[in-house]
Structure formats: C-alpha cells, structure tokens
C-alpha cells in the first residue's frame, strides 16, 4: 500500500481524488480545493494523506497542524522551527475524526495504515511534532488509535437524527408538547416577519463570502477554548463552498444585513449540518432563527429521502429535546514517543 502526504495549499490534487471522494460518499468538506482554501490567512495548515493499492485510492486521512502563536496572530505554523500539534480533523467537520477507508480495507489493516500515517507526518513535520490529537473517535473505532501511552478521555460527542417520518410535521409531532408548541411558534414568527427574508438553495452566488466568514469568526470565537482552538474559516473557504452544487445554504436577512446562516453538506442518505453562525439578539439578531433552520434542514432531508441527518457536537441538551441521538465519542491524545 502506497502512502502520499499532501499539502493541499501547495501540491496539486492527486489523480482520481474526486472519483474516490464521490464514489465513497464523502461530502464537500473533503473536496481538495475546499481543503486548500481553509488555510488562507489561517494559523492551521491542512494535510491530506492518500493511500493507494496500485493505482486505486483505498483510504485517506484529513488533518491540520498547529504551531505556537501569539494571541490573535494568524501566522502559519513553522515545521522544524517550533512545537507542532497534529489535529486529525478537517475544517468545518464535527462528526468524528476525518479518516476514511474503502469497505474492502479490513479493520486490522486500518490500524496499521493510521500508524503509517503518523510516521509519515512525523517525518514531514520534523522534531517539533509533539503528538497527534484524535478529537472525536466513536467507541467502536477506538482500537484503531488508542494504545499504551495514549491519553483517552470523553469528548463532547456528536449528534444525529434518524429520519423515520414522511413529513417534517411527523417529526415535530413526535416531540414533547412544549417543544412542539415552541417550534411551531418560532417557525410561524419567522414566516410572518415582514422585515425578514429567508433564502435557501445551492450555488449561492448572491452571498458575500467575507460577510459569512466574519459572522462565523465571531460565532466561533465564543465556542473556542484553550483545549479546543478553532481556526477561523476564511472568506476563501466560503467562496469555494458557496459556488458548489452539493452545498446548500440557508440565510436570514433583514434588508441588506445578514443575520444568520446555516450550511448543509448534501448527501443522498446522510446530509451533514455544517457551520451555523448568527448575530446575538443584543447585536440585532433574532433568537428564533436557530430552531427555524433545523426545521428547514430536516424538512429538506425528509423530502429528499435521506435516512439521517448528522448535526455534529454542541448544544446537546437542546438537540436531545428535538429527538436527536447523542453519539458518545472519545478524545485520544497520542504523544510523539508512542506515535507510529
């Protein structure tokens, strides 16, 4: 099995990558140009490792690496010049670690391939690599990355909504009485607001990528922590997403002002709810929009015949009240001396 570790900001897209991505049902998060755009002006730089059996791509690992920086600095990490952390997640993704293998790659081979990936990245990034973080590992996949010397802790986990209804009203009707009433009231207020415009669709060239990036940065800053730093997604990232036919955006506007937006990565059976960002009520935003966006996402998924919607981490209590399922996950820290 051949392994190539690519810097999407510098290296050309590997042959057959798009065929692999689409054939394996990977969303736009994995599109090579989207990965590359995520690092423009960012302090996190992406890597994509590609495994081949002969000429056929059989697996991939997406990650970013982070270096030391001053607060608010957007300086890129400097391999071989400062301590580096490898973070196995792609920008915009919060449903699990970003590795994927074809169905014919057995579990025991996947573990050895991930170890090979760690060794290859260690050679690439040099002496400063302090370790690898696998932030959201579903418990059945824990044996692939856990080992003696690694630190394993509970992570916030992820959420999903299995779709067993024929209409969005069926879903709403399955919820508690209070939640049903509040959802219907919130969506009615949005529909009846004369000064509010809701736009929804793919290839949203009417939106300003810089405006989305700034709103997302302000939202992300409120969620980031010392142990979970989140590099802001730049305007270039949203520019590449907005023009795609497999990305849908719901946006809320008051006159010419963007109040909130939600991005959905389309998939025939498992669409993914991606970045959500909104102005706070004290900034001129509206609190009903968050719940209205969920109703719109679920309505569209049911109408398209999807089996489930992936909603990522965060606000678990609210999501449970909406009928979502919590997916327990682990956080695995692999220090350099036990990598590979």
Residue pairs with C-beta under 8 A, 6 or more apart in sequence:
1 51
1 52
1 53
1 58
1 109
1 113
1 116
2 51
2 52
2 53
3 49
3 50
3 51
3 52
3 113
3 116
3 117
3 120
4 14
4 49
4 50
4 52
5 47
5 48
5 49
5 117
5 120
5 121
5 124
6 14
6 47
6 48
6 49
6 50
7 45
7 46
7 47
8 32
8 33
8 35
8 36
8 39
8 46
8 47
8 48
9 36
9 39
9 45
9 46
13 32
13 33
14 32
14 48
14 50
14 57
15 55
16 55
16 56
16 57
17 32
17 50
17 57
18 31
18 32
19 57
20 26
20 57
20 60
21 30
21 31
24 100
24 102
25 267
25 268
25 269
25 270
26 100
27 246
27 265
27 266
27 267
27 272
28 34
28 241
28 244
28 246
28 247
28 265
28 266
29 35
29 90
29 91
29 92
29 93
29 98
29 265
29 272
29 274
30 60
30 62
30 90
30 98
30 100
31 240
31 244
32 48
33 240
34 237
34 240
34 241
34 244
35 46
35 48
35 62
35 90
35 91
36 46
37 234
37 236
37 237
37 239
37 240
38 44
38 46
38 64
38 90
38 91
38 92
38 231
38 233
38 234
38 236
38 237
39 45
39 46
39 64
39 76
39 234
40 234
40 235
40 236
40 237
41 74
41 234
42 74
42 76
42 231
42 232
42 234
43 66
43 67
43 69
43 73
43 74
43 75
43 76
43 77
43 231
44 64
44 65
44 66
44 77
44 87
44 91
44 231
45 64
45 65
45 76
45 77
46 62
46 63
46 64
46 90
46 91
47 62
47 63
47 64
47 65
47 86
47 121
47 124
48 60
48 61
48 62
48 63
49 60
49 61
49 62
49 63
49 117
49 120
49 121
50 57
50 59
50 60
51 57
51 58
51 59
51 60
51 101
51 113
52 58
57 102
58 101
58 102
58 104
58 105
59 99
59 100
59 101
59 102
59 105
59 110
59 113
60 99
60 100
61 88
61 98
61 99
61 114
61 117
62 88
62 89
62 90
62 93
62 98
62 99
63 86
63 87
63 88
63 89
63 90
63 98
63 121
64 86
64 87
64 89
64 90
64 91
64 231
65 77
65 79
65 84
65 85
65 86
65 87
65 121
65 125
65 129
66 77
66 84
66 85
66 87
66 229
66 231
67 75
67 76
67 77
67 78
67 79
67 82
67 83
67 84
67 85
67 128
68 82
68 83
69 75
69 77
77 84
79 124
79 125
79 126
79 128
79 129
80 125
80 126
80 127
80 128
81 128
82 128
83 128
83 129
83 130
84 125
84 128
84 129
84 130
85 129
85 130
85 131
85 132
85 133
86 118
86 121
86 125
86 129
86 131
86 132
86 133
87 132
87 133
87 135
88 97
88 98
88 99
88 132
88 133
88 134
88 135
89 97
89 98
89 135
89 136
90 98
91 231
91 233
91 237
92 233
92 237
92 263
92 274
92 275
94 136
94 158
94 312
94 313
94 314
95 136
95 158
95 160
95 272
95 310
95 312
96 136
96 137
96 138
96 141
96 158
96 329
97 134
97 135
97 136
97 137
97 141
97 145
99 110
99 114
101 110
101 113
105 113
107 143
107 144
110 144
111 143
111 144
111 145
114 144
114 145
115 339
115 340
116 340
118 132
118 334
118 339
118 340
119 339
119 340
121 129
121 132
122 129
122 336
122 339
122 340
129 336
129 339
130 335
130 336
131 333
131 334
131 335
131 336
131 339
132 333
132 334
132 339
133 331
133 332
133 333
133 334
134 145
134 331
134 332
134 334
135 155
135 228
135 331
136 155
136 156
136 157
136 158
136 313
136 329
136 330
136 331
137 144
137 145
137 146
137 155
137 329
137 330
137 331
137 332
138 327
138 328
138 329
138 330
139 328
139 329
139 330
142 152
142 330
142 332
145 332
145 334
146 152
146 330
146 332
147 334
147 338
148 338
149 334
149 335
149 337
149 338
150 332
150 333
150 334
150 335
150 338
151 332
151 333
151 335
152 330
152 331
152 332
152 333
153 330
153 331
153 333
154 328
154 329
154 330
154 331
155 313
155 329
155 330
155 331
156 313
156 314
156 316
156 329
157 313
157 316
157 326
157 327
157 328
157 329
158 310
158 311
158 312
158 313
158 326
158 327
158 329
159 310
159 311
159 312
159 313
159 316
159 319
159 324
159 325
159 326
159 327
160 308
160 309
160 310
160 311
160 324
160 325
160 327
161 171
161 298
161 308
161 309
161 311
161 322
161 323
161 324
161 325
162 307
162 308
162 325
163 171
163 298
163 301
163 302
163 306
163 307
163 308
163 309
165 171
165 174
165 302
166 302
167 299
167 302
168 295
168 298
168 299
168 302
170 302
171 298
171 302
171 323
172 180
172 183
172 184
172 295
173 180
174 323
175 183
175 321
175 322
175 323
176 321
179 321
179 322
182 291
183 291
183 295
183 322
186 288
186 291
186 292
187 288
187 291
187 292
187 295
189 288
190 196
190 198
190 252
190 286
190 288
190 289
190 292
193 286
195 254
195 255
196 252
196 253
196 254
196 259
196 286
197 252
197 253
197 254
198 250
198 251
198 252
198 253
198 292
198 296
199 206
199 250
199 251
199 253
200 248
200 249
200 250
200 251
200 296
201 248
201 249
202 244
202 245
202 246
202 247
202 248
202 249
202 266
203 242
203 243
203 244
203 245
204 242
204 249
204 251
205 242
205 243
207 238
207 242
207 249
207 251
207 258
207 261
208 258
209 235
209 236
209 237
209 238
209 239
209 242
210 235
210 238
211 258
212 235
212 238
212 242
212 258
212 261
212 277
213 232
213 233
213 234
213 235
213 237
213 238
215 258
215 260
215 261
215 277
215 278
215 279
216 232
216 233
216 238
216 275
216 277
217 232
217 233
218 277
219 276
219 277
219 278
220 230
220 232
220 233
220 277
221 232
223 230
223 314
224 230
233 275
241 247
241 249
241 263
242 249
246 265
246 266
247 263
247 264
247 265
247 266
248 263
248 264
248 266
248 300
249 261
249 262
249 263
249 264
250 261
250 262
250 264
250 293
250 296
250 297
251 258
251 260
251 261
251 262
252 258
252 259
252 260
252 261
252 278
252 286
252 289
252 292
253 259
254 284
257 284
259 278
259 279
259 284
259 285
259 286
259 289
260 276
260 277
260 278
260 279
260 285
260 286
260 289
260 290
260 293
261 275
261 276
261 277
261 278
262 273
262 274
262 275
262 276
262 293
262 296
262 297
263 273
263 274
263 275
263 276
264 271
264 272
264 273
264 274
264 297
264 300
265 271
265 272
265 274
267 306
268 304
268 305
268 306
269 305
269 306
269 307
269 308
270 306
270 307
270 308
270 309
270 310
271 297
271 300
271 301
271 304
271 306
271 309
271 310
272 309
272 310
272 312
273 297
273 309
273 310
273 311
273 312
274 312
276 290
276 293
278 285
278 289
278 290
279 285
281 287
294 322
297 309
298 309
301 309
311 319
311 324
316 326
319 326
320 326
